[in-house]
Amino acid sequence: MATERRPSKRKNVNSGSEKYLLTAVSAAAVAIVFIIIFFVIYNSIDALTQYNLWDFLTGRIWSPSSGQFGAFPAIMGTILVTIGALVFAVPIGISAAVFLSEVVPEKVRNTLKPICEIFAGIPSIVYGFFGLILLGPVLQSLFPGHMSASFSWLTASIILGIMALPTIISVSDDAMRAVPRSYREASMAMGATKWETTKKITVPAAFSGISAAVMLGMGRAIGETMVVMMVAGSAMRVPGPLWDVFEWIEPLTSLIASDMKYVSDPLHYSALFLLALVLFAMVFLVNYVTRIIIKNTKRKFEEGEGMLEKHLPRKVKDAVNRSKRPAFLFMIFIVVWMAASLFFSNGVSACIAFACTLLTVAVPYIAKLFRPIGRQKIAHCIMAVSMIIAIGFLVAIFGDIIIKGIGVLSIEFLTGYPVFDNQGNLVGGGIFPAILGTIQLAVGTAMIAIPLGFITGIYLSEFARKSRFTNIIRSSIDILNGTPSIVFGLFAAVTIVAVFNISLITGCIILAIVILPVVIKTTEEAVKAVPGELREASMAMGATKWETTIRVIVPAAMGGILTGIVLALGRAAGETAPILYAATVVWRNYMVVSPFDANMALPVLLFSLSSTQLGSDATYGTALVLMILVLVVFSAASYIRYYYSKKVRW
């Protein structure tokens, strides 16, 4: 009689050593965050002991040579440029996302969305170059009486808004696509048009995801360094009047980056770390508010009221509801009056603002003059225009750089070594050391970040239970992901450079820290997406949890994992601020082999050329090579995702 084969005991018991190893490696993410926060706070102590924090935050003079450190103009610059970016990006981005999700056919959406996602990979230094070379001069010609140069709060806000558009469009589209189809069908079965369903059902249901998209865009605007450093004007002053978008400003990131190059006094160093701490706090506050908005919105949609509304008395709720429309109209009046006051007298500006407010009040009544299908056509046309504007801005960046840079590309330019004149300007040769240095940085970064991020993602998705330690790891990853890149650069300049000097290995370490959250998050989400039936079937055959993870789950999730890794490396190749003063030099006319030697990098080279030889052939050629390199990486990620999606059978 044949005996039934039973799985061995070894196969039914998870090996503890693997779990302990995963836990230990995952704790590194927590350690990195706490090390960075500790060093930022520790190095801020001298400034905090020398100056009252309130005086530091509200002081208006920043003069390190005379020992005066007032951060208020930089803080206001950060707030103003972020508000300007959101005013530009949010209406266009959300409208384009609705068009993408609810209006266009599936084939058109499958073409437009990858374009938006690829544009998200354009390095910020390329956006800054575009602002200097094209957008700034255009704005200067449009407003000759207000802009004396290409630099302004307006230029920086528009560029940051363009940078935020792909994120807002993509995330908002995903949020609306996640709304169950049954919601739309029920609405349209009641006689609502497609536009009415979108406005009253789809958008409210996806509001938490749309809010997250807006906050992600805000986080990028707050933490952006190179764009504001190049086009905001670098003037430590508060605009007067405050809403003068043509003024020069200097946000926190720009101030830190520009002062890092010249700092020598310990107190000056400490003041920069205190600025980084303020920046850290602002980004953390944005992330915290994002979570509250999303949580409150979800509860309001699911239960009929949000967390705050749930505990308010009825009279307070009624008062809040009655005040919403007057408050909105008052905001319209103030915003229009401020904008008009830049061009007209106060009396004329007030009349224009009053007329716009009346028009806002009249819009619902005017809309009733049209049939529902007519209102739908108007709304769809507005959304189509928004999509055209979004794609148009992004295509303009490509077009200008390609048209003026394609003629520069040659074998000599790509494989040659740079030739300089007596003033240190590039007059001939090529940029091969910068291309090679960028590739070396990407490879070295991958060697550090991929193992650490992959193991942490596996731990969080497969082995971590809900506990305080797991919550700390997840919170640390979120903080690390939201940390402005210039903070990493400041941290590297003081800590890692002290050990390895300005070198290739310094750049690899700091870039690995920058992209680590992306690798962790994409690995975790890709593994979670694998159906539980595969796990159950594997373990029913006698495999351990570890064997199931390595032999079944990871191969099944490999498409998402590789996509995340490639996207992270694309980001590393385009980063400038973290390596600007910690890992690279502007010029090298020989090949760097040793990891302990400083090399060139395309983003840093482009920044230097934009500062000294703006508009030259070398500048356009460098911008085009960097853009092509990064977009090849992002295209590879799209292909990997497409290839593995064809193999998925669940």
C-alpha positions as CSV (number, residue, x, y, z in Angstrom):
1,M,0.0,0.0,0.0
2,A,1.5,3.3,-1.0
3,T,2.0,5.7,1.8
4,E,1.1,9.4,1.4
5,R,4.1,11.7,1.2
6,R,3.9,14.4,3.7
7,P,5.9,17.6,3.6
8,S,8.9,17.5,5.9
9,K,8.9,19.5,9.1
10,R,11.7,21.7,7.8
11,K,9.5,22.8,4.9
12,N,6.6,23.9,7.2
13,V,8.7,26.0,9.5
14,N,10.0,29.4,8.4
15,S,13.7,29.8,8.8
16,G,14.3,32.6,11.3
17,S,17.7,33.5,10.0
18,E,16.2,34.9,6.7
19,K,13.7,37.0,8.6
20,Y,16.3,38.4,11.0
21,L,18.5,39.3,8.0
22,L,15.7,41.1,6.2
23,T,14.8,42.9,9.4
24,A,18.4,44.0,10.0
25,V,18.8,45.3,6.4
26,S,15.4,47.1,6.5
27,A,16.4,48.8,9.7
28,A,19.1,50.6,7.6
29,A,16.4,52.8,6.1
30,V,15.4,53.9,9.6
31,A,19.0,54.4,10.5
32,I,19.7,56.6,7.4
33,V,16.8,58.9,8.2
34,F,17.7,59.3,11.9
35,I,21.3,59.9,11.0
36,I,20.4,62.7,8.5
37,I,17.9,64.2,11.0
38,F,20.5,64.0,13.8
39,F,23.2,65.6,11.8
40,V,20.9,68.4,10.6
41,I,19.8,69.1,14.2
42,Y,23.2,68.7,15.7
43,N,24.9,71.1,13.2
44,S,22.1,73.6,13.8
45,I,22.8,73.9,17.5
46,D,25.5,76.7,17.1
47,A,23.0,78.9,15.2
48,L,20.3,78.1,17.7
49,T,22.4,79.1,20.6
50,Q,23.7,82.3,19.0
51,Y,20.3,83.5,17.7
52,N,16.8,83.3,18.9
53,L,14.8,81.0,16.7
54,W,12.0,83.6,16.2
55,D,14.6,86.2,15.2
56,F,16.1,83.8,12.8
57,L,12.8,83.0,11.2
58,T,11.6,86.6,11.0
59,G,14.8,88.4,10.3
60,R,15.1,90.1,6.9
61,I,18.8,90.4,6.5
62,W,21.1,87.6,5.4
63,S,24.7,88.8,5.6
64,P,27.1,86.0,6.7
65,S,30.1,88.5,6.6
66,S,28.5,90.7,9.2
67,G,27.0,87.8,11.2
68,Q,23.4,88.5,10.4
69,F,21.2,85.5,9.5
70,G,17.6,86.4,8.8
71,A,15.7,83.6,6.9
72,F,12.3,85.3,6.4
73,P,12.8,86.4,2.8
74,A,13.9,82.9,1.9
75,I,11.0,81.3,3.7
76,M,8.6,83.7,1.9
77,G,10.3,83.0,-1.4
78,T,9.7,79.2,-0.9
79,I,6.0,79.8,0.0
80,L,5.4,82.2,-2.9
81,V,7.1,80.2,-5.6
82,T,5.2,77.1,-4.4
83,I,1.8,79.0,-4.5
84,G,2.6,80.3,-7.9
85,A,3.5,76.8,-9.2
86,L,0.2,75.4,-7.8
87,V,-1.9,78.2,-9.3
88,F,-0.4,77.4,-12.7
89,A,-0.3,73.6,-12.5
90,V,-3.4,72.5,-10.5
91,P,-6.2,73.8,-12.9
92,I,-4.3,72.6,-16.0
93,G,-3.2,69.3,-14.5
94,I,-6.5,68.2,-13.0
95,S,-8.5,69.3,-16.1
96,A,-6.0,67.4,-18.3
97,A,-6.3,64.4,-16.0
98,V,-10.1,64.4,-16.3
99,F,-9.8,64.6,-20.1
100,L,-7.4,61.7,-20.0
101,S,-9.5,59.5,-17.7
102,E,-13.1,60.3,-18.7
103,V,-13.1,61.7,-22.2
104,V,-10.6,60.3,-24.7
105,P,-10.8,56.7,-26.1
106,E,-8.6,54.1,-24.5
107,K,-6.1,54.1,-27.5
108,V,-5.6,57.8,-27.2
109,R,-5.1,57.5,-23.4
110,N,-2.6,54.8,-23.9
111,T,-0.6,57.2,-26.0
112,L,-0.9,60.4,-24.0
113,K,-0.3,58.9,-20.5
114,P,3.2,57.4,-21.3
115,I,4.2,60.7,-22.8
116,C,3.3,62.5,-19.6
117,E,5.1,59.9,-17.5
118,I,8.3,60.1,-19.7
119,F,8.3,63.9,-19.3
120,A,8.3,63.4,-15.5
121,G,11.8,62.0,-16.0
122,I,13.3,65.1,-17.5
123,P,16.0,66.3,-15.1
124,S,15.3,69.6,-13.2
125,I,18.5,71.1,-14.6
126,V,17.0,70.8,-18.1
127,Y,13.9,72.6,-17.0
128,G,16.0,75.3,-15.5
129,F,18.0,75.6,-18.7
130,F,14.7,75.9,-20.7
131,G,13.6,78.7,-18.3
132,L,16.8,80.6,-18.9
133,I,17.0,80.2,-22.6
134,L,13.4,80.4,-23.8
135,L,10.7,81.1,-21.2
136,G,12.5,83.9,-19.4
137,P,13.1,85.9,-22.6
138,V,9.5,85.3,-23.8
139,L,8.1,86.7,-20.5
140,Q,10.5,89.6,-20.7
141,S,9.2,90.5,-24.2
142,L,5.6,90.2,-23.0
143,F,6.1,92.4,-19.9
144,P,8.9,94.8,-20.9
145,G,7.9,97.3,-18.3
146,H,8.0,94.9,-15.5
147,M,10.8,92.4,-16.1
148,S,14.3,93.8,-16.5
149,A,15.8,90.3,-17.0
150,S,14.7,86.7,-17.5
151,F,14.7,86.0,-13.7
152,S,11.6,86.4,-11.7
153,W,9.2,84.8,-9.3
154,L,6.8,84.3,-12.3
155,T,9.5,82.4,-14.3
156,A,10.3,80.1,-11.5
157,S,6.6,79.4,-10.7
158,I,5.8,78.5,-14.3
159,I,8.8,76.2,-14.7
160,L,7.9,74.5,-11.3
161,G,4.3,74.2,-12.5
162,I,5.4,72.6,-15.7
163,M,7.6,70.2,-13.7
164,A,4.6,69.3,-11.5
165,L,2.2,68.7,-14.4
166,P,3.2,65.1,-15.3
167,T,2.9,64.1,-11.6
168,I,-0.5,65.8,-11.1
169,I,-1.9,64.4,-14.4
170,S,-0.7,60.8,-13.9
171,V,-1.6,60.4,-10.2
172,S,-5.0,62.1,-10.7
173,D,-5.8,60.0,-13.7
174,D,-4.9,56.8,-11.7
175,A,-7.2,58.0,-8.9
176,M,-10.2,58.6,-11.2
177,R,-9.6,55.3,-13.1
178,A,-9.8,53.5,-9.7
179,V,-13.3,54.7,-9.1
180,P,-15.6,51.7,-9.7
181,R,-17.4,51.7,-13.1
182,S,-20.7,50.9,-11.3
183,Y,-20.7,54.4,-9.9
184,R,-20.6,55.9,-13.4
185,E,-23.2,53.5,-14.7
186,A,-25.6,54.2,-11.9
187,S,-25.3,57.9,-12.4
188,M,-25.9,57.7,-16.2
189,A,-28.8,55.3,-15.7
190,M,-30.4,58.2,-13.7
191,G,-30.2,60.4,-16.8
192,A,-27.0,62.3,-16.0
193,T,-24.7,63.2,-18.9
194,K,-21.1,62.1,-19.0
195,W,-19.9,65.5,-17.8
196,E,-22.4,65.6,-14.9
197,T,-21.3,62.2,-13.8
198,T,-17.7,63.2,-13.9
199,K,-18.3,66.4,-12.0
200,K,-20.7,65.0,-9.3
201,I,-19.5,61.4,-9.0
202,T,-16.1,60.5,-10.4
203,V,-14.1,63.6,-9.2
204,P,-15.6,63.6,-5.6
205,A,-14.9,59.8,-5.3
206,A,-11.3,60.3,-6.5
207,F,-10.7,63.5,-4.5
208,S,-8.3,61.8,-2.0
209,G,-6.1,60.7,-4.9
210,I,-6.4,64.1,-6.6
211,S,-5.4,65.8,-3.3
212,A,-2.4,63.5,-3.0
213,A,-1.4,64.4,-6.6
214,V,-1.6,68.1,-5.7
215,M,0.4,67.6,-2.5
216,L,3.1,65.7,-4.4
217,G,3.3,68.6,-6.8
218,M,3.6,71.0,-3.9
219,G,6.3,68.8,-2.3
220,R,8.4,68.9,-5.5
221,A,8.0,72.7,-5.7
222,I,9.1,73.2,-2.1
223,G,12.1,70.9,-2.4
224,E,13.3,71.9,-5.9
225,T,16.8,73.5,-6.0
226,M,18.3,73.9,-9.5
227,V,15.3,75.6,-11.2
228,V,14.9,78.3,-8.5
229,M,18.6,78.7,-8.3
230,M,18.8,79.4,-12.0
231,V,15.7,81.5,-12.8
232,A,14.2,82.9,-9.5
233,G,16.8,85.8,-9.4
234,S,18.7,84.9,-6.1
235,A,17.6,88.1,-4.4
236,M,17.2,87.9,-0.6
237,R,14.2,90.2,-0.4
238,V,10.4,90.1,0.2
239,P,8.5,91.3,-2.9
240,G,6.8,94.6,-2.5
241,P,3.9,94.4,-2.9
242,L,3.9,90.8,-1.8
243,W,2.1,89.6,-4.9
244,D,4.5,91.2,-7.4
245,V,5.3,88.1,-9.5
246,F,8.0,90.1,-11.5
247,E,10.2,90.5,-8.4
248,W,13.4,88.5,-7.9
249,I,13.3,86.1,-5.0
250,E,15.5,83.4,-3.4
251,P,13.8,80.3,-1.8
252,L,15.4,78.3,0.9
253,T,16.8,75.6,-1.4
254,S,18.5,78.2,-3.6
255,L,20.0,80.0,-0.6
256,I,21.5,76.8,0.8
257,A,22.9,75.7,-2.6
258,S,24.4,79.1,-3.4
259,D,26.0,79.6,0.1
260,M,27.4,76.0,0.3
261,K,30.1,77.0,-2.3
262,Y,31.5,79.8,-0.3
263,V,30.9,78.9,3.3
264,S,33.9,78.8,5.6
265,D,32.7,80.2,9.0
266,P,31.3,77.5,11.4
267,L,28.4,79.8,12.3
268,H,27.5,80.2,8.7
269,Y,27.6,76.4,8.3
270,S,25.3,76.0,11.3
271,A,22.9,78.6,9.9
272,L,22.7,76.6,6.6
273,F,21.8,73.5,8.6
274,L,19.1,75.5,10.4
275,L,17.7,76.5,7.0
276,A,17.7,72.8,6.1
277,L,15.8,72.0,9.3
278,V,13.2,74.6,8.4
279,L,12.9,73.1,5.0
280,F,12.6,69.7,6.5
281,A,9.8,70.9,8.7
282,M,7.9,72.5,5.8
283,V,8.1,69.3,3.7
284,F,7.0,67.2,6.7
285,L,4.1,69.5,7.3
286,V,3.0,69.2,3.7
287,N,3.1,65.3,4.0
288,Y,1.3,65.4,7.3
289,V,-1.5,67.6,5.9
290,T,-1.7,65.3,2.8
291,R,-2.4,62.3,5.0
292,I,-5.1,64.2,7.0
293,I,-6.8,65.4,3.8
294,I,-6.8,61.9,2.2
295,K,-8.1,60.3,5.4
296,N,-10.7,62.9,5.9
297,T,-11.8,62.8,2.3
298,K,-12.1,59.0,2.3
299,R,-14.2,59.0,5.5
300,K,-16.4,61.8,4.1
301,F,-17.1,59.8,0.9
302,E,-17.6,56.5,2.7
303,E,-19.5,57.7,5.8
304,G,-21.0,61.0,4.5
305,E,-18.9,63.3,6.7
306,G,-15.2,63.8,7.5
307,M,-13.4,63.5,10.8
308,L,-13.6,67.2,11.6
309,E,-17.2,67.6,10.5
310,K,-18.3,64.5,12.5
311,H,-17.6,66.2,15.9
312,L,-18.9,69.7,15.0
313,P,-22.2,70.9,16.3
314,R,-25.0,71.3,13.8
315,K,-25.0,75.2,14.0
316,V,-21.2,75.2,13.3
317,K,-21.7,72.9,10.3
318,D,-24.4,75.1,8.9
319,A,-22.3,78.3,9.4
320,V,-19.4,76.7,7.7
321,N,-21.5,75.6,4.7
322,R,-23.1,79.1,4.4
323,S,-19.7,80.8,4.5
324,K,-18.1,78.6,1.7
325,R,-19.5,80.5,-1.2
326,P,-18.9,84.1,0.1
327,A,-15.4,83.1,1.1
328,F,-14.8,81.7,-2.4
329,L,-16.1,84.9,-4.1
330,F,-14.0,87.1,-1.7
331,M,-10.9,85.1,-2.7
332,I,-11.7,85.6,-6.4
333,F,-12.0,89.4,-5.8
334,I,-8.7,89.6,-3.9
335,V,-6.7,87.5,-6.3
336,V,-8.0,89.4,-9.4
337,W,-7.4,92.7,-7.7
338,M,-3.9,91.8,-6.8
339,A,-3.1,90.6,-10.3
340,A,-4.7,93.7,-11.9
341,S,-2.9,96.1,-9.5
342,L,0.4,95.1,-11.2
343,F,-0.7,96.8,-14.4
344,F,-3.5,99.3,-13.4
345,S,-4.3,101.8,-10.6
346,N,-6.1,100.6,-7.5
347,G,-9.5,102.0,-8.6
348,V,-9.3,100.3,-12.0
349,S,-8.1,97.1,-10.4
350,A,-11.0,97.1,-8.0
351,C,-13.5,97.5,-10.9
352,I,-11.9,94.6,-12.8
353,A,-12.0,92.4,-9.7
354,F,-15.6,93.3,-9.1
355,A,-16.6,92.5,-12.7
356,C,-14.8,89.1,-12.5
357,T,-16.6,88.3,-9.2
358,L,-20.0,89.1,-10.8
359,L,-19.1,86.9,-13.7
360,T,-18.3,84.1,-11.3
361,V,-21.7,84.5,-9.7
362,A,-23.4,84.6,-13.1
363,V,-21.6,81.4,-14.5
364,P,-24.2,78.9,-13.1
365,Y,-27.1,81.0,-14.5
366,I,-25.3,81.4,-17.9
367,A,-24.7,77.6,-17.9
368,K,-28.5,77.0,-17.6
369,L,-29.0,78.7,-20.9
370,F,-27.3,75.7,-22.6
371,R,-28.7,72.2,-22.8
372,P,-26.8,69.5,-20.8
373,I,-25.1,68.2,-23.9
374,G,-24.0,71.7,-24.8
375,R,-22.5,72.2,-21.3
376,Q,-20.7,68.8,-21.8
377,K,-19.2,69.9,-25.1
378,I,-18.0,73.2,-23.6
379,A,-16.4,71.4,-20.6
380,H,-14.8,68.8,-22.8
381,C,-13.3,71.6,-25.0
382,I,-11.9,73.3,-22.0
383,M,-10.3,70.0,-20.8
384,A,-8.9,69.3,-24.3
385,V,-7.3,72.8,-24.3
386,S,-5.7,72.1,-20.9
387,M,-4.3,68.8,-22.3
388,I,-2.9,70.6,-25.3
389,I,-1.3,73.3,-23.1
390,A,0.3,70.7,-20.8
391,I,1.7,68.6,-23.7
392,G,2.6,71.8,-25.6
393,F,4.8,73.1,-22.8
394,L,6.5,69.8,-22.5
395,V,7.0,69.4,-26.3
396,A,8.4,73.0,-26.4
397,I,11.2,72.0,-24.1
398,F,12.1,69.0,-26.3
399,G,11.7,70.9,-29.5
400,D,13.9,73.8,-28.6
401,I,16.7,71.7,-27.3
402,I,16.5,69.1,-30.1
403,I,16.4,71.8,-32.9
404,K,19.4,73.7,-31.5
405,G,21.3,70.7,-30.1
406,I,21.1,68.1,-32.8
407,G,23.6,69.9,-35.0
408,V,26.2,69.9,-32.1
409,L,26.2,66.1,-31.7
410,S,29.2,64.4,-33.4
411,I,31.6,61.6,-32.8
412,E,34.2,64.2,-31.5
413,F,31.6,65.8,-29.2
414,L,30.5,62.5,-27.7
415,T,33.9,60.8,-27.4
416,G,36.4,63.7,-27.2
417,Y,37.9,65.4,-24.2
418,P,37.2,69.1,-23.4
419,V,39.4,71.9,-24.6
420,F,39.5,75.2,-22.7
421,D,40.7,78.7,-23.2
422,N,42.6,80.8,-20.7
423,Q,39.4,81.9,-19.0
424,G,38.3,78.2,-18.4
425,N,35.5,78.3,-21.0
426,L,34.9,75.2,-23.2
427,V,36.0,76.1,-26.7
428,G,36.3,72.7,-28.4
429,G,36.6,69.0,-27.9
430,G,33.9,66.9,-26.4
431,I,32.1,65.9,-23.2
432,F,33.1,62.2,-22.9
433,P,34.3,62.5,-19.3
434,A,30.9,63.9,-18.3
435,I,29.0,61.1,-20.1
436,L,31.2,58.5,-18.6
437,G,31.0,60.1,-15.1
438,T,27.2,60.1,-15.3
439,I,27.2,56.4,-16.2
440,Q,29.7,55.6,-13.4
441,L,27.5,57.4,-10.9
442,A,24.4,55.5,-12.0
443,V,26.2,52.1,-11.9
444,G,27.7,52.8,-8.5
445,T,24.4,54.0,-7.1
446,A,22.7,50.9,-8.4
447,M,25.2,48.7,-6.6
448,I,24.4,50.3,-3.3
449,A,20.7,51.1,-3.6
450,I,19.3,48.0,-5.3
451,P,20.2,45.4,-2.7
452,L,19.2,47.6,0.2
453,G,15.9,48.7,-1.4
454,F,15.0,45.3,-2.8
455,I,15.5,43.5,0.5
456,T,13.6,46.2,2.5
457,G,10.7,46.1,0.0
458,I,10.5,42.3,0.3
459,Y,10.6,42.5,4.1
460,L,7.7,45.1,4.2
461,S,5.5,43.2,1.8
462,E,6.0,39.6,2.9
463,F,7.5,39.3,6.3
464,A,6.6,42.5,8.3
465,R,3.7,42.4,10.6
466,K,1.8,45.4,11.8
467,S,3.9,46.8,14.6
468,R,5.5,50.0,15.9
469,F,8.8,49.0,14.2
470,T,7.1,48.5,10.9
471,N,5.3,51.9,11.2
472,I,8.6,53.5,12.0
473,I,10.2,52.0,8.8
474,R,7.3,53.1,6.6
475,S,7.3,56.6,8.1
476,S,11.1,56.8,7.7
477,I,10.8,55.9,4.1
478,D,8.2,58.5,3.5
479,I,10.3,61.2,5.2
480,L,13.3,60.1,3.1
481,N,11.3,60.3,-0.1
482,G,10.1,63.8,0.8
483,T,13.5,65.1,1.8
484,P,14.6,67.9,-0.6
485,S,17.7,66.9,-2.6
486,I,19.7,69.9,-1.4
487,V,19.5,68.6,2.2
488,F,21.2,65.4,1.0
489,G,23.9,67.5,-0.7
490,L,24.4,69.5,2.5
491,F,24.6,66.3,4.6
492,A,27.1,64.7,2.1
493,A,29.3,67.9,2.0
494,V,29.8,67.7,5.8
495,T,29.8,64.0,6.6
496,I,30.6,61.7,3.6
497,V,33.1,64.2,2.1
498,A,35.0,64.2,5.4
499,V,35.7,60.4,4.9
500,F,36.0,60.0,1.1
501,N,36.6,63.6,0.0
502,I,34.9,64.9,-3.2
503,S,34.8,61.7,-5.1
504,L,32.8,59.2,-7.2
505,I,32.1,57.0,-4.2
506,T,30.7,60.0,-2.3
507,G,28.3,60.7,-5.2
508,C,27.2,57.1,-5.4
509,I,26.5,56.9,-1.6
510,I,24.4,60.1,-1.5
511,L,22.5,59.3,-4.8
512,A,21.8,55.8,-3.4
513,I,20.2,57.4,-0.3
514,V,18.2,59.7,-2.7
515,I,16.7,56.9,-4.8
516,L,16.4,54.3,-2.0
517,P,12.7,55.2,-1.1
518,V,11.7,54.7,-4.8
519,V,13.3,51.3,-5.0
520,I,11.7,50.2,-1.7
521,K,8.2,51.5,-2.6
522,T,8.1,50.0,-6.1
523,T,9.4,46.7,-4.9
524,E,6.8,46.5,-2.1
525,E,3.9,47.5,-4.3
526,A,5.0,45.1,-7.1
527,V,5.2,42.2,-4.7
528,K,1.9,43.0,-3.0
529,A,0.2,42.9,-6.4
530,V,1.0,39.2,-6.8
531,P,-2.2,37.2,-6.0
532,G,-2.3,35.4,-2.7
533,E,-3.3,32.2,-4.5
534,L,0.3,31.8,-5.7
535,R,1.6,32.0,-2.2
536,E,-0.9,29.5,-0.9
537,A,-0.2,27.0,-3.8
538,S,3.6,27.2,-3.2
539,M,3.3,26.7,0.6
540,A,0.8,23.9,0.1
541,M,3.5,22.1,-1.9
542,G,5.7,22.3,1.2
543,A,7.8,25.4,0.4
544,T,8.9,27.7,3.2
545,K,7.9,31.3,3.3
546,W,11.4,32.3,2.1
547,E,11.4,29.8,-0.7
548,T,8.0,30.9,-1.8
549,T,9.1,34.5,-1.8
550,I,12.4,33.9,-3.8
551,R,11.2,31.3,-6.2
552,V,7.6,32.3,-6.8
553,I,6.7,35.8,-5.7
554,V,9.8,37.7,-6.8
555,P,9.8,36.2,-10.4
556,A,6.1,37.0,-10.7
557,A,6.7,40.6,-9.6
558,M,9.9,41.1,-11.5
559,G,8.3,43.4,-14.1
560,G,7.3,46.0,-11.5
561,I,10.5,45.6,-9.5
562,L,12.7,46.2,-12.6
563,T,10.5,49.1,-13.7
564,G,11.0,50.8,-10.3
565,I,14.7,50.2,-10.3
566,V,15.2,51.6,-13.8
567,L,13.1,54.7,-13.0
568,A,15.1,55.3,-9.9
569,L,18.4,55.1,-11.8
570,G,17.0,57.5,-14.3
571,R,16.4,60.0,-11.5
572,A,19.9,59.4,-10.2
573,A,21.4,60.2,-13.6
574,G,19.6,63.5,-13.7
575,E,20.2,64.7,-10.1
576,T,22.3,67.8,-9.7
577,A,21.9,69.3,-6.2
578,P,23.1,66.3,-4.1
579,I,26.4,66.0,-6.0
580,L,27.0,69.6,-7.0
581,Y,29.5,70.3,-4.2
582,A,30.1,66.8,-2.8
583,A,31.0,64.5,-5.7
584,T,31.9,66.2,-8.9
585,V,34.1,68.8,-10.6
586,V,33.1,70.9,-13.6
587,W,36.0,69.9,-15.8
588,R,38.1,66.8,-16.3
589,N,40.2,66.3,-19.5
590,Y,41.0,62.7,-18.6
591,M,39.1,59.5,-17.7
592,V,38.4,58.9,-14.0
593,V,39.0,55.3,-13.0
594,S,39.5,55.4,-9.2
595,P,36.2,55.6,-7.1
596,F,38.1,58.0,-4.8
597,D,38.7,60.6,-7.5
598,A,36.2,63.3,-8.5
599,N,34.6,63.0,-11.9
600,M,32.4,65.0,-14.2
601,A,28.7,64.6,-14.6
602,L,26.3,65.9,-17.3
603,P,23.9,67.7,-14.9
604,V,26.7,69.6,-13.2
605,L,28.3,70.4,-16.5
606,L,25.0,71.8,-17.9
607,F,24.6,73.9,-14.8
608,S,28.1,75.4,-15.2
609,L,27.6,76.0,-18.9
610,S,24.2,77.7,-18.3
611,S,26.0,80.0,-15.8
612,T,28.9,80.9,-18.1
613,Q,28.1,80.1,-21.7
614,L,24.3,80.3,-21.9
615,G,23.1,79.7,-25.5
616,S,26.4,78.2,-26.7
617,D,26.5,75.1,-28.9
618,A,28.2,73.1,-26.0
619,T,25.3,74.0,-23.7
620,Y,22.6,72.8,-26.1
621,G,24.6,69.7,-26.9
622,T,25.1,68.8,-23.3
623,A,21.4,69.4,-22.5
624,L,20.4,67.2,-25.4
625,V,22.7,64.4,-24.4
626,L,21.5,64.4,-20.8
627,M,17.9,64.4,-21.9
628,I,18.4,61.6,-24.3
629,L,20.3,59.5,-21.7
630,V,17.5,59.9,-19.1
631,L,14.7,59.4,-21.6
632,V,16.3,56.2,-22.9
633,V,16.3,54.9,-19.3
634,F,12.6,55.9,-18.8
635,S,11.7,54.3,-22.2
636,A,13.4,51.1,-21.1
637,A,11.3,51.2,-17.9
638,S,8.1,51.6,-20.1
639,Y,9.2,48.7,-22.3
640,I,9.9,46.5,-19.3
641,R,6.5,47.2,-17.8
642,Y,4.8,46.5,-21.2
643,Y,6.9,43.2,-21.7
644,Y,6.0,41.8,-18.3
645,S,2.4,42.9,-18.4
646,K,2.0,40.6,-21.4
647,K,3.3,37.7,-19.4
648,V,1.0,38.2,-16.4
649,R,-1.8,35.6,-16.2
650,W,-3.8,36.8,-13.3
